[in-house]
Amino acid sequence: MVGSLVASRAGSSFEVLQTDFFLCDIFDAIPKGDLATMEHPIFSLSTRPDRRILNYEHNGVSVEVTPSMKGLATIHDKDILFFCVSQLMAALNTGRAVSRRLTLRAHDLLLATNRETSGDAYRRLGEAFERLAGTRIRTNITTADIEITSGFGLIESWEIVRKARGGRMVSVAVTLSDWLYRAVLSKSVLTLSREYFKLRKPLERRIYELARKHCGRQERWRVSIDVLLKKSGSASPRRVFRKMIRDMIEADTLPDYVMDEEAGDIICFRLRERLMEVPEAAGPGPLKSATMDHARALMPGADIYALEAEWRTFWSNSGRPKLRSRDAAFLGFVRSKVNRS
């Protein structure tokens, strides 16, 4: 079934092919997150069941998050959405048919999000699905240039499609909310560092999201402690929150960003030397379609756009040398990865 015209790429429009369900089978898809939940506090930072009703208003955006009896969805539960968004974006970039109903292997999700694959990890994954489905959101956040005040779950539903003999989930079907699916189709997403999934503290994860959204590829982003506290969604008192931020500055664990405290309770985020992405205008220029097809043949199953982003970062960190042929340089980079594997 062919979906409606929903996006454009390289200045020309294209159709998004839609199907009844989408199989998450893309190896090493580059991590992606949706802009709205990276900017606004939707997820609990608590490590215990959080049954508060969260209310947030900022610059005309309002969010009310209501938990189920299982509690609010947590920032670690969000890994499931990151995995789904990453798989859908990788498929869209290759012209594959997509759907808001996805079928995924639980083992693949655990590995992609840097989790253990023990029996307890599968149990916690099932609890995360329950919290995501039970948490309800009422908001006027715009996705795909559409502002509709409505209530919905972070995921519409989930079910275990197949279990192992011991009862462990093997295959899971997830139906995303229309709200999140629209964000994916409109490509209202950002690339995340893979190091994000190594962050264990909830506040570290949330602060990284805010830095990624607001600092991005800019040289720096300054924000007051008060605004940072509000946007983080932390329930800690201001003085405790400021202490935690100072501890983060000292630990210096954020991927891609360095934090500094400035006079007047201002926190400054700066890019580290290694950029996560290189703006196309500053890069070697676009690659030919035939080059991308050749690269796919060299590394079947790989996310070719993730490889391209990695190559552009490598080129930037190498001093941005002048290239006689950007296509040949990219293919040489891919071949070197194949030879090392």
ABEGO torsion letter per residue (X at the ends): XBBBBABBBGGBBBBBBBBABBBBABBGBBBBBBAAAAABBABBABABBBABBBBBBBGGBBBBBBBBAAEBBBAAAAAAAAAAAAAAAAAAAAGBBBBABBBBBAAAAAAAAGBBABAAAAAAAAAAAAAAAABBBBBABBBGGBBBBBBBBABABBBBABBBAAGBBABBBBBBBAAAAAAAAAGBBBBBBAAAAABABAAAAAAAAAAAAAAEABABBBBBAAAAAAAAGBABBAAAAAAAAAAAAAAGABBGBBBBBBBGGBBBBBBBABBABBBAAABAEBBBAAAAAAAAAABBGBBAAAAAAAAAAAAAAAGGBBBABAAAAAAAAAAAAAAAX
